[in-house]
Amino acid sequence: MGMEFDKLPITPLVGADWKTFKAVTANKVIDKGFRNKYYLTRMVCRMLSMYQSFEDARYRKIADKPLEMDPVFILGHWRSGTTFVHNVFSCDKHFGYNTTYQTVFPNLMLWGQPFFKKNMSYFMPDKRPTDNMELKVDLPQEEEFALANMMPYSYYNFWFFPKHMLEYCDRYLVFDNITAHELEVFKETFLKLIKISLWNTHGSQFLSKNPPHTGRVKTLLEMFPNAKFIYLKRNPYTVFESTRSFFTNTIQPLRLQDITNEQLESNVIEVYRRLFYKYEEQKGLIPEGNLVEVKFEDFEQDAYAMTEDIYRQLNLPGFETSKAEIEKYLGKKKGYKKNQYKYDDRTIRIVEENWGMALKEWGYSL
């Protein structure tokens, strides 16, 4: 059994390289109740960073290896079903992906992984606290936490410093205020993460599930002109309830600053709007035939048939050799207990007043 999520004594910044840790925390206020957690995280991070030279030496051996294929990106706002779709597609062994271990220790992948993975398993909870999804060190996971530990320029810095959430949104989520230098570092770091992920999982094509990428389509196409995209839509009423619950609960053991639930909710509402409009603005850049947009409710209704159809529409290899594993995974998921949401009058009012554009564009109603 892993440790309870809300009792974690350190933050995921423990796996950052020392340069990134210093840059992320520089000039930030650490509120009084979180200073012990900050100092413990800093101490362990500094110690682990001593091994960075071994990691760098090993990465140089794979750094020049070109990618065989451009990645597949699963996009969509948080709580839109991206994890489920990611898990289904990762049954295909030609895909490589970022693992849960890699999200926290992206700088200890090529050297020392067995030892540190064993220790991480001890501290990690067995299930995500917000939705009962299984957690294991080698399971597929979104890559933003890994990116946040490899460079200072990540939206997920808001988990630690939530008072800066909208600032991080404009700069590192939708890239409106990002500098040319920061953008170049993002591209270099993300490519490094992909190459290490493929090496680690023995894949030939990177499968990305990362909600923040929803606001970065233009940059992703600059890096990978023939990338494929799967965009998930979900009932905004459900997404609001689920995102508010997810962020409110998940941020508690990660934050180093105080933030009220009311402030967090206000930020969630605004970030959704900015992400929605940025994706709508940039999706026309995706070449014809490289984008599939799916309602999660439709995917959930018949995941196997929808998966087969997405493979066909995007002209992806691997379905025939993977369909038995996909069927097996979906069979296991039949007993999975989802959270149920009831929409009160306040939720209905907030969504209709702030996210009405999504209700209208996607055809959702009560």
C-alpha positions in Angstrom: 0.0 0.0 0.0 1.3 3.4 -0.9 1.1 6.5 1.3 -2.1 8.5 1.4 -1.9 11.3 -1.1 -2.8 14.1 1.3 0.1 13.1 3.6 2.9 13.4 1.1 5.8 15.1 3.0 7.4 16.5 -0.2 6.3 18.0 -3.5 7.0 16.6 -7.0 9.7 19.3 -7.3 11.9 16.8 -5.5 12.7 15.3 -8.9 13.7 18.6 -10.6 17.2 19.3 -11.6 18.8 21.8 -9.3 18.9 24.6 -11.9 15.1 24.2 -12.6 14.3 24.1 -8.9 16.1 27.3 -8.2 14.5 29.1 -11.1 11.0 27.9 -10.3 11.2 28.9 -6.6 13.2 32.1 -7.0 11.5 35.2 -5.6 8.4 33.2 -4.7 6.7 33.5 -1.3 6.6 30.3 0.6 3.7 30.6 3.0 4.3 29.8 6.7 2.5 26.5 6.8 4.5 25.0 4.0 8.0 25.9 4.8 9.0 22.5 6.2 7.7 20.8 3.1 9.7 23.3 1.0 12.9 22.8 2.8 12.6 19.0 2.8 11.9 19.1 -1.0 14.8 21.4 -1.6 17.2 19.2 0.5 16.3 16.0 -1.4 16.3 17.7 -4.7 19.8 19.0 -4.1 21.0 15.6 -3.1 19.4 13.9 -6.2 20.8 16.5 -8.5 24.3 15.2 -7.7 23.5 12.3 -10.1 22.7 14.6 -13.0 26.0 14.1 -14.7 25.5 10.4 -15.0 22.1 11.0 -16.6 23.5 13.5 -19.0 26.3 11.2 -20.1 23.8 8.4 -20.9 21.4 10.8 -22.7 24.2 11.8 -25.1 24.2 8.3 -26.4 20.5 8.6 -27.7 20.2 12.3 -28.2 21.0 12.2 -31.9 18.6 9.3 -32.7 15.9 10.7 -35.0 12.2 10.0 -34.4 10.7 7.3 -36.6 7.3 9.0 -36.6 5.7 12.2 -35.4 3.8 11.8 -32.2 0.0 11.3 -31.5 -1.4 14.0 -29.2 -4.5 13.4 -27.0 -5.8 16.8 -26.2 -8.7 18.2 -24.1 -9.3 20.1 -20.9 -8.6 18.3 -17.6 -11.4 15.8 -16.7 -12.4 15.4 -20.3 -11.6 11.7 -20.4 -8.0 12.0 -21.7 -6.6 9.5 -19.2 -9.0 6.8 -20.3 -8.3 7.3 -24.0 -4.6 7.4 -23.3 -4.7 4.1 -21.4 -6.7 2.5 -24.3 -4.3 3.6 -27.0 -1.2 2.7 -24.9 -2.3 -1.0 -25.1 -0.7 -0.7 -28.6 3.0 -1.6 -28.0 4.2 0.4 -30.9 3.4 3.5 -28.9 5.9 4.9 -26.3 4.8 7.1 -23.5 5.7 9.0 -20.4 5.3 6.9 -17.3 4.2 7.9 -13.8 7.7 7.4 -12.4 9.0 9.7 -15.2 6.6 12.5 -14.2 8.4 12.9 -10.9 11.9 11.7 -11.8 12.5 12.7 -15.5 16.2 13.3 -14.6 16.7 9.8 -13.2 15.5 7.7 -16.2 18.7 6.5 -17.8 20.6 6.0 -14.6 19.4 4.7 -11.2 15.7 4.1 -12.3 15.2 0.7 -10.6 16.3 1.9 -7.2 14.4 5.2 -7.3 11.3 3.5 -8.8 11.2 1.1 -5.9 11.3 4.0 -3.4 8.6 6.0 -5.3 6.3 3.0 -5.2 6.4 3.1 -1.4 5.3 6.7 -1.2 2.9 6.7 -4.1 -0.9 6.1 -3.4 -2.4 3.1 -5.2 -5.2 5.2 -6.8 -5.8 8.8 -7.9 -7.6 10.3 -4.9 -10.1 12.1 -7.1 -11.4 9.4 -9.4 -10.1 6.0 -8.3 -8.0 5.5 -11.4 -5.1 3.1 -10.8 -1.7 4.5 -10.1 1.5 2.5 -10.7 5.0 3.6 -11.5 5.1 2.2 -15.0 1.6 3.1 -16.2 1.2 5.9 -18.8 0.9 9.4 -17.5 0.7 12.9 -18.8 4.0 14.5 -19.3 3.6 18.1 -17.9 4.9 17.2 -14.4 7.9 15.7 -16.1 8.4 18.9 -18.2 8.0 21.0 -15.0 11.0 19.1 -13.4 13.1 19.5 -16.5 12.7 23.3 -17.1 11.3 26.3 -15.3 8.8 27.1 -18.1 5.8 24.9 -17.3 2.1 25.7 -16.5 2.2 23.1 -13.7 4.3 25.4 -11.6 0.9 26.6 -10.4 0.5 23.5 -8.3 3.2 24.9 -6.1 2.5 28.6 -6.5 -1.2 28.9 -7.1 -1.2 32.7 -6.6 0.5 32.8 -10.0 -1.9 30.5 -11.8 -3.2 32.9 -14.4 0.2 34.3 -15.1 1.5 30.8 -15.7 -1.6 30.2 -17.9 -0.8 33.1 -20.3 2.9 32.4 -20.4 3.3 28.7 -20.3 -0.1 27.2 -21.1 -1.3 29.1 -24.2 2.1 30.7 -24.9 0.8 34.2 -25.3 3.5 35.8 -23.2 6.3 33.3 -23.6 9.7 34.6 -24.7 11.6 33.3 -27.7 14.3 31.8 -25.4 11.7 30.1 -23.2 9.9 28.7 -26.3 13.2 27.3 -27.6 13.9 25.7 -24.2 10.4 24.2 -24.2 11.0 22.6 -27.7 14.4 21.2 -26.7 13.2 19.8 -23.4 10.1 18.3 -24.9 12.0 16.5 -27.6 14.4 15.2 -25.0 11.5 13.9 -22.9 10.1 12.1 -26.0 13.4 10.4 -26.9 13.8 9.2 -23.3 10.2 8.0 -23.2 10.6 6.0 -26.4 13.8 4.5 -25.1 12.2 3.6 -21.8 9.0 2.0 -23.2 10.6 0.6 -26.3 8.1 2.4 -28.5 8.5 3.7 -32.1 5.8 6.5 -31.9 5.2 8.8 -28.9 1.7 8.9 -27.5 1.1 12.1 -25.6 -1.7 12.8 -23.1 -1.3 16.2 -21.8 -4.1 18.7 -21.3 -1.7 21.7 -21.4 -0.8 20.8 -25.0 -4.3 21.8 -26.0 -3.1 25.4 -25.9 0.1 24.7 -27.8 -1.1 23.3 -31.2 0.9 25.9 -33.2 4.1 25.1 -31.4 3.6 21.3 -31.6 3.1 21.6 -35.4 6.3 23.6 -35.7 8.0 20.7 -34.0 6.1 17.8 -35.7 4.4 18.9 -38.9 2.7 15.5 -39.5 1.6 14.9 -35.9 -1.8 13.4 -35.3 -4.3 14.9 -32.8 -7.3 13.4 -30.9 -9.3 16.2 -29.3 -11.8 15.2 -26.5 -14.9 17.2 -25.7 -17.0 16.5 -22.6 -20.2 17.9 -21.1 -19.1 21.3 -19.6 -21.3 20.9 -16.6 -19.5 17.6 -15.7 -16.1 19.1 -16.5 -16.7 22.0 -14.2 -17.8 19.9 -11.2 -15.0 17.4 -11.8 -12.2 19.9 -12.4 -13.1 21.9 -9.4 -13.1 18.8 -7.2 -9.9 17.5 -8.8 -7.9 20.8 -8.5 -9.2 21.5 -5.0 -8.2 18.1 -3.7 -5.0 17.5 -5.7 -3.4 20.9 -4.9 -3.5 20.4 -1.1 -0.4 18.3 -0.7 1.5 20.1 -3.5 1.1 23.8 -2.8 3.6 26.0 -1.1 1.2 28.9 -0.9 -2.3 29.5 0.5 -5.2 29.9 -1.9 -8.9 29.9 -1.1 -11.3 27.5 -2.8 -13.1 30.5 -4.2 -9.9 31.8 -5.8 -9.1 28.4 -7.2 -12.6 28.0 -8.7 -12.4 31.5 -10.3 -9.1 30.5 -11.9 -10.5 27.2 -13.1 -13.3 29.1 -14.8 -11.0 31.5 -16.5 -8.3 28.9 -17.6 -11.0 26.8 -19.3 -12.1 29.8 -21.4 -8.5 30.7 -22.4 -7.7 27.1 -23.3 -11.0 26.7 -25.3 -10.4 29.8 -27.4 -6.7 29.1 -28.0 -7.5 25.6 -29.3 -10.3 26.9 -31.5 -7.9 29.6 -32.9 -5.2 27.1 -33.7 -6.9 23.8 -34.7 -7.2 25.0 -38.3 -3.4 24.8 -38.6 -3.6 21.0 -38.3 -3.3 19.3 -41.8 -6.5 17.7 -43.1 -6.8 14.1 -42.0 -4.6 14.6 -38.9 -7.3 15.6 -36.4 -10.2 13.7 -34.9 -12.6 15.4 -32.5 -14.6 13.1 -30.2 -17.2 13.5 -27.6 -16.1 11.6 -24.6 -19.6 10.4 -23.9 -19.6 8.7 -27.4 -16.2 7.2 -26.8 -17.2 5.8 -23.4 -20.4 4.3 -24.9 -18.4 2.1 -27.3 -14.7 2.6 -26.7 -13.6 -0.4 -28.8 -15.4 0.7 -32.0 -14.5 4.3 -31.5 -10.8 3.4 -31.1 -10.8 1.4 -34.3 -12.5 4.3 -36.1 -9.9 6.8 -34.8 -7.1 4.5 -36.0 -8.7 4.4 -39.4 -9.3 8.2 -39.6 -5.8 9.1 -38.6 -4.2 6.3 -40.6 -2.4 4.9 -37.6 -0.6 1.6 -37.6 -1.0 -1.1 -35.0 -4.7 -1.7 -34.4 -4.8 -5.3 -35.7 -1.9 -6.4 -33.6 -3.2 -4.6 -30.5 -7.0 -5.3 -30.6 -6.8 -8.2 -28.2 -5.0 -6.2 -25.6 -7.4 -3.3 -26.1 -10.4 -5.6 -25.6 -8.7 -7.1 -22.5 -8.2 -3.6 -21.0 -11.7 -2.5 -21.8 -13.1 -5.7 -20.2 -11.3 -4.8 -17.0 -12.7 -1.3 -17.0 -16.3 -2.6 -17.0 -16.2 -2.8 -13.2 -14.6 0.7 -12.8 -16.7 2.9 -10.5 -16.9 6.5 -11.8 -17.7 9.5 -9.8 -21.3 10.7 -10.2 -22.1 14.4 -10.6 -25.3 16.2 -9.9 -25.6 19.7 -11.2 -26.9 22.2 -8.7 -28.4 25.6 -9.7 -25.1 27.4 -9.0 -23.1 25.1 -11.2 -25.6 25.5 -14.0 -25.5 29.2 -13.7 -21.7 29.4 -13.7 -21.3 27.1 -16.7 -23.9 28.9 -18.7 -22.5 32.3 -17.9 -18.8 31.5 -18.5 -18.6 28.4 -20.7 -21.7 29.0 -22.8 -19.5 29.0 -25.9 -18.6 25.3 -25.4 -22.2 24.4 -24.7 -23.2 26.0 -28.0 -20.2 24.8 -30.1 -20.5 21.2 -29.0 -24.3 20.9 -28.6 -24.5 20.1 -24.9 -27.6 20.9 -22.8 -29.1 19.7 -19.5 
